[in-house]
Protein backbone atom coordinates (compact mmCIF):
# COMPACT_ATOMS: atom_id res chain seq x y z
CA UNK A 1 0.00 0.00 0.00
CA UNK A 2 1.16 3.49 -0.76
CA UNK A 3 1.50 5.48 2.45
CA UNK A 4 3.20 8.50 0.90
CA UNK A 5 1.37 11.70 1.77
CA UNK A 6 1.01 14.63 -0.61
CA UNK A 7 0.57 17.32 2.02
CA UNK A 8 2.75 19.13 4.46
CA UNK A 9 1.34 19.28 8.00
CA UNK A 10 -1.59 21.63 8.43
CA UNK A 11 -2.12 22.14 4.71
CA UNK A 12 -5.56 23.63 3.95
CA UNK A 13 -7.00 23.32 0.46
CA UNK A 14 -9.00 26.42 -0.44
CA UNK A 15 -12.38 24.84 -1.07
CA UNK A 16 -15.83 26.28 -0.50
CA UNK A 17 -17.16 25.42 2.94
CA UNK A 18 -20.29 25.91 5.02
CA UNK A 19 -19.81 28.70 7.57
CA UNK A 20 -23.09 27.86 9.28
CA UNK A 21 -21.56 24.57 10.42
CA UNK A 22 -18.67 26.35 12.13
CA UNK A 23 -20.50 27.84 15.08
CA UNK A 24 -19.14 27.89 18.60
CA UNK A 25 -22.17 25.89 19.72
CA UNK A 26 -21.43 23.02 17.39
CA UNK A 27 -17.74 23.00 18.26
CA UNK A 28 -18.61 22.74 21.95
CA UNK A 29 -21.01 19.88 21.26
CA UNK A 30 -18.33 18.03 19.30
CA UNK A 31 -15.78 18.54 22.09
CA UNK A 32 -18.20 17.32 24.77
CA UNK A 33 -19.25 14.40 22.59
CA UNK A 34 -15.60 13.37 22.26
CA UNK A 35 -15.06 13.62 26.03
CA UNK A 36 -18.20 11.81 27.15
CA UNK A 37 -18.23 9.07 24.50
CA UNK A 38 -14.47 8.43 24.35
CA UNK A 39 -14.86 4.88 25.71
CA UNK A 40 -17.53 4.03 23.13
CA UNK A 41 -15.51 5.49 20.27
CA UNK A 42 -12.50 3.47 21.42
CA UNK A 43 -14.61 0.29 21.37
CA UNK A 44 -15.59 1.02 17.75
CA UNK A 45 -11.97 1.55 16.66
CA UNK A 46 -10.99 -1.69 18.44
CA UNK A 47 -13.77 -3.61 16.63
CA UNK A 48 -12.76 -2.61 13.10
CA UNK A 49 -11.76 -5.67 11.01
CA UNK A 50 -8.19 -4.66 10.20
CA UNK A 51 -5.72 -7.47 9.45
CA UNK A 52 -2.80 -5.07 9.90
CA UNK A 53 -2.56 -1.70 11.62
CA UNK A 54 -3.23 1.14 9.17
CA UNK A 55 -0.44 3.62 8.51
CA UNK A 56 -2.35 6.37 6.72
CA UNK A 57 -5.90 7.22 7.86
CA UNK A 58 -8.30 9.80 6.46
CA UNK A 59 -10.99 11.21 8.79
CA UNK A 60 -13.80 12.62 6.62
CA UNK A 61 -15.83 15.35 8.29
CA UNK A 62 -13.45 15.30 11.24
CA UNK A 63 -15.07 18.11 13.21
CA UNK A 64 -12.89 19.01 16.16
CA UNK A 65 -11.13 15.64 16.15
CA UNK A 66 -13.03 13.03 18.19
CA UNK A 67 -12.32 10.32 15.61
CA UNK A 68 -8.89 11.64 14.69
CA UNK A 69 -7.54 11.33 18.23
CA UNK A 70 -9.29 8.02 18.93
CA UNK A 71 -7.61 6.61 15.81
CA UNK A 72 -4.21 8.07 16.72
CA UNK A 73 -4.53 6.44 20.17
CA UNK A 74 -5.58 3.10 18.68
CA UNK A 75 -2.89 3.07 15.98
CA UNK A 76 0.27 4.66 17.42
CA UNK A 77 2.26 4.32 14.19
CA UNK A 78 -0.39 5.93 11.96
CA UNK A 79 -0.84 9.47 10.76
CA UNK A 80 -4.28 10.97 10.12
CA UNK A 81 -5.46 13.41 7.48
CA UNK A 82 -8.45 15.28 8.97
CA UNK A 83 -10.82 16.73 6.36
CA UNK A 84 -13.56 19.20 7.25
CA UNK A 85 -15.44 22.12 5.72
CA UNK A 86 -14.98 24.30 8.81
CA UNK A 87 -11.76 26.27 9.27
CA UNK A 88 -12.69 26.80 12.93
CA UNK A 89 -13.10 23.10 13.62
CA UNK A 90 -9.75 22.32 12.00
CA UNK A 91 -8.05 25.05 14.01
CA UNK A 92 -9.40 23.54 17.23
CA UNK A 93 -8.22 20.12 16.06
CA UNK A 94 -4.71 21.45 15.38
CA UNK A 95 -4.59 23.10 18.81
CA UNK A 96 -5.53 19.80 20.45
CA UNK A 97 -2.89 17.97 18.41
CA UNK A 98 -0.23 20.37 19.68
CA UNK A 99 -1.46 20.02 23.27
CA UNK A 100 -1.25 16.22 22.97
CA UNK A 101 2.14 16.35 21.25
CA UNK A 102 0.94 14.55 18.13
CA UNK A 103 1.01 17.45 15.68
CA UNK A 104 3.56 15.65 13.49
CA UNK A 105 1.04 12.84 12.96
CA UNK A 106 -1.88 15.09 11.98
CA UNK A 107 -2.57 16.81 8.66
CA UNK A 108 -5.62 18.99 8.05
CA UNK A 109 -7.38 19.68 4.76
CA UNK A 110 -10.24 22.16 4.52
CA UNK A 111 -12.60 20.93 1.82
CA UNK A 112 -16.28 20.65 1.00
CA UNK A 113 -16.86 16.92 0.48
CA UNK A 114 -19.92 17.66 -1.63
CA UNK A 115 -17.67 19.12 -4.33
CA UNK A 116 -17.38 16.87 -7.38
CA UNK A 117 -13.58 16.97 -7.25
CA UNK A 118 -11.86 16.16 -3.96
CA UNK A 119 -8.37 17.25 -2.97
CA UNK A 120 -5.63 14.66 -3.26
CA UNK A 121 -5.78 12.70 0.00
CA UNK A 122 -3.08 10.20 -0.88
CA UNK A 123 -3.87 6.48 -0.78
CA UNK A 124 -5.08 5.71 2.77
CA UNK A 125 -5.62 2.19 4.06
CA UNK A 126 -8.41 3.35 6.39
CA UNK A 127 -11.06 6.01 5.80
CA UNK A 128 -13.23 6.97 8.78
CA UNK A 129 -16.48 8.95 8.47
CA UNK A 130 -18.34 9.55 11.75
CA UNK A 131 -21.66 11.44 11.66
CA UNK A 132 -20.63 13.03 8.37
CA UNK A 133 -22.11 10.92 5.57
CA UNK A 134 -25.70 11.98 6.32
CA UNK A 135 -24.68 15.61 5.69
CA UNK A 136 -23.76 14.82 2.09
CA UNK A 137 -26.04 16.21 -0.58
CA UNK A 138 -24.52 13.69 -3.02
CA UNK A 139 -23.53 10.64 -0.96
CA UNK A 140 -23.28 8.35 -3.99
CA UNK A 141 -20.66 10.64 -5.52
CA UNK A 142 -18.85 10.94 -2.19
CA UNK A 143 -18.76 7.14 -1.89
CA UNK A 144 -17.24 6.86 -5.37
CA UNK A 145 -14.58 9.32 -4.28
CA UNK A 146 -13.87 7.27 -1.14
CA UNK A 147 -13.65 4.07 -3.21
CA UNK A 148 -11.24 5.74 -5.62
CA UNK A 149 -9.14 7.20 -2.77
CA UNK A 150 -8.77 4.05 -0.67
CA UNK A 151 -5.81 1.78 -1.29
CA UNK A 152 -6.83 -1.64 -2.67
CA UNK A 153 -7.85 -3.78 0.29
CA UNK A 154 -8.41 -0.66 2.40
CA UNK A 155 -11.28 -0.29 4.87
CA UNK A 156 -14.01 2.35 5.01
CA UNK A 157 -15.67 2.79 8.43
CA UNK A 158 -18.99 4.67 8.46
CA UNK A 159 -20.33 5.63 11.90
CA UNK A 160 -23.80 7.16 12.16
CA UNK A 161 -26.08 8.25 14.99
CA UNK A 162 -29.57 6.93 15.57
CA UNK A 163 -31.39 10.21 16.04
CA UNK A 164 -30.71 12.87 18.64
CA UNK A 165 -29.30 11.94 22.05
CA UNK A 166 -31.88 11.84 24.85
CA UNK A 167 -31.37 13.17 28.34
CA UNK A 168 -34.71 13.48 30.22
CA UNK A 169 -37.15 10.94 31.68
CA UNK A 170 -40.41 10.56 29.72
CA UNK A 171 -42.42 12.29 32.47
CA UNK A 172 -40.20 15.38 32.48
CA UNK A 173 -40.35 18.27 32.90
CA UNK A 174 -43.01 18.91 35.49
CA UNK A 175 -46.05 20.38 33.81
CA UNK A 176 -44.94 19.47 30.26
CA UNK A 177 -44.21 15.70 30.30
CA UNK A 178 -42.87 14.29 27.05
CA UNK A 179 -41.32 17.63 26.06
CA UNK A 180 -38.08 16.09 24.78
CA UNK A 181 -39.99 13.70 22.52
CA UNK A 182 -41.93 16.58 20.97
CA UNK A 183 -38.75 18.64 20.54
CA UNK A 184 -37.07 15.72 18.78
CA UNK A 185 -40.09 15.12 16.55
CA UNK A 186 -40.01 18.76 15.43
CA UNK A 187 -36.26 18.56 14.82
CA UNK A 188 -36.64 15.31 12.87
CA UNK A 189 -39.24 16.86 10.57
CA UNK A 190 -37.00 19.85 9.98
CA UNK A 191 -33.88 17.78 9.38
CA UNK A 192 -35.62 15.32 7.06
CA UNK A 193 -36.23 18.27 4.74
CA UNK A 194 -32.50 19.08 4.58
CA UNK A 195 -30.78 15.74 5.28
CA UNK A 196 -32.76 12.94 3.61
CA UNK A 197 -29.96 10.41 4.27
CA UNK A 198 -30.03 10.85 8.04
CA UNK A 199 -30.85 7.50 9.66
CA UNK A 200 -30.15 5.55 6.46
CA UNK A 201 -29.03 1.92 6.37
CA UNK A 202 -25.62 2.41 4.81
CA UNK A 203 -25.01 -1.30 4.20
CA UNK A 204 -26.87 -1.57 0.86
CA UNK A 205 -25.62 1.90 -0.17
CA UNK A 206 -22.02 0.85 0.42
CA UNK A 207 -22.54 -2.40 -1.48
CA UNK A 208 -24.04 -0.51 -4.43
CA UNK A 209 -20.96 1.75 -4.44
CA UNK A 210 -18.69 -1.28 -4.95
CA UNK A 211 -17.63 -1.96 -1.35
CA UNK A 212 -17.80 -5.33 0.40
CA UNK A 213 -19.50 -4.85 3.78
CA UNK A 214 -17.62 -7.02 6.27
CA UNK A 215 -19.40 -6.08 9.46
CA UNK A 216 -22.04 -3.94 11.13
CA UNK A 217 -22.30 -3.18 14.83
CA UNK A 218 -24.56 -0.99 16.95
CA UNK A 219 -23.23 0.58 20.14
CA UNK A 220 -25.85 1.45 22.75
CA UNK A 221 -24.97 4.27 25.14
CA UNK A 222 -26.75 4.71 28.46
CA UNK A 223 -24.87 6.95 30.91
CA UNK A 224 -26.27 8.37 34.12
CA UNK A 225 -25.77 12.12 34.16
CA UNK A 226 -25.64 12.37 37.93
CA UNK A 227 -22.16 10.84 37.73
CA UNK A 228 -20.84 13.18 35.05
CA UNK A 229 -21.03 16.97 35.08
CA UNK A 230 -20.17 17.18 31.34
CA UNK A 231 -23.43 15.37 30.50
CA UNK A 232 -25.39 18.35 31.87
CA UNK A 233 -23.38 20.74 29.70
CA UNK A 234 -23.78 18.39 26.75
CA UNK A 235 -27.57 18.34 27.24
CA UNK A 236 -27.67 22.15 27.39
CA UNK A 237 -25.56 22.46 24.22
CA UNK A 238 -27.53 19.89 22.21
CA UNK A 239 -30.97 21.20 23.21
CA UNK A 240 -29.90 24.82 22.69
CA UNK A 241 -28.77 23.98 19.18
CA UNK A 242 -32.03 22.14 18.44
CA UNK A 243 -34.03 25.05 19.86
CA UNK A 244 -32.29 27.45 17.48
CA UNK A 245 -33.80 25.68 14.46
CA UNK A 246 -37.24 24.52 15.70
CA UNK A 247 -38.44 27.29 18.06
CA UNK A 248 -41.10 28.34 15.53
CA UNK A 249 -42.44 24.78 15.44
CA UNK A 250 -43.12 24.44 19.18
CA UNK A 251 -46.19 25.50 21.13
CA UNK A 252 -45.69 28.50 23.40
CA UNK A 253 -46.03 26.21 26.43
CA UNK A 254 -43.35 23.82 25.17
CA UNK A 255 -41.02 26.66 24.22
CA UNK A 256 -41.39 28.20 27.68
CA UNK A 257 -40.68 24.87 29.37
CA UNK A 258 -37.66 24.28 27.12
CA UNK A 259 -36.27 27.74 27.89
CA UNK A 260 -36.57 27.04 31.61
CA UNK A 261 -34.55 23.86 31.16
CA UNK A 262 -31.90 25.79 29.22
CA UNK A 263 -31.73 28.70 31.69
CA UNK A 264 -28.77 27.79 33.90
CA UNK A 265 -30.00 30.24 36.58
CA UNK A 266 -33.49 28.74 36.72
CA UNK A 267 -34.49 26.29 39.48
CA UNK A 268 -35.82 24.13 36.63
CA UNK A 269 -32.50 24.13 34.75
CA UNK A 270 -31.22 20.87 33.34
CA UNK A 271 -28.06 21.43 35.40
CA UNK A 272 -30.11 21.14 38.63
CA UNK A 273 -31.72 17.82 37.74
CA UNK A 274 -30.44 14.60 39.32
CA UNK A 275 -32.21 12.29 36.84
CA UNK A 276 -30.31 13.06 33.64
CA UNK A 277 -29.09 10.20 31.49
CA UNK A 278 -27.42 10.17 28.10
CA UNK A 279 -29.12 7.65 25.84
CA UNK A 280 -28.06 7.22 22.23
CA UNK A 281 -27.05 4.62 19.66
CA UNK A 282 -24.28 4.60 17.09
CA UNK A 283 -24.01 2.11 14.25
CA UNK A 284 -20.77 1.38 12.42
CA UNK A 285 -20.43 -0.29 9.02
CA UNK A 286 -17.05 -1.70 8.00
CA UNK A 287 -16.70 -1.87 4.22
CA UNK A 288 -13.68 -3.00 2.24
CA UNK A 289 -12.44 -1.95 -1.16
CA UNK A 290 -11.51 -5.26 -2.78
HELIX and SHEET records of a PDB file:
HELIX    1   1 UNK A   19  UNK A   21  5                                   3    
HELIX    2   2 UNK A   24  UNK A   36  1                                  13    
HELIX    3   3 UNK A   38  UNK A   47  1                                  10    
HELIX    4   4 UNK A   66  UNK A   74  1                                   9    
HELIX    5   5 UNK A   87  UNK A  100  1                                  14    
HELIX    6   6 UNK A  103  UNK A  105  5                                   3    
HELIX    7   7 UNK A  133  UNK A  135  5                                   3    
HELIX    8   8 UNK A  139  UNK A  149  1                                  11    
HELIX    9   9 UNK A  179  UNK A  194  1                                  16    
HELIX   10  10 UNK A  202  UNK A  208  1                                   7    
HELIX   11  11 UNK A  225  UNK A  227  5                                   3    
HELIX   12  12 UNK A  229  UNK A  246  1                                  18    
HELIX   13  13 UNK A  247  UNK A  249  5                                   3    
HELIX   14  14 UNK A  252  UNK A  262  1                                  11    
HELIX   15  15 UNK A  270  UNK A  272  5                                   3    
SHEET    1   A 7 UNK A 106  UNK A 110  0                                        
SHEET    2   A 7 UNK A  79  UNK A  84  1                                        
SHEET    3   A 7 UNK A  56  UNK A  60  1                                        
SHEET    4   A 7 UNK A 126  UNK A 130  1                                        
SHEET    5   A 7 UNK A 155  UNK A 161  1                                        
SHEET    6   A 7 UNK A 277  UNK A 288 -1                                        
SHEET    7   A 7 UNK A 212  UNK A 224 -1                                        
END                                                                             
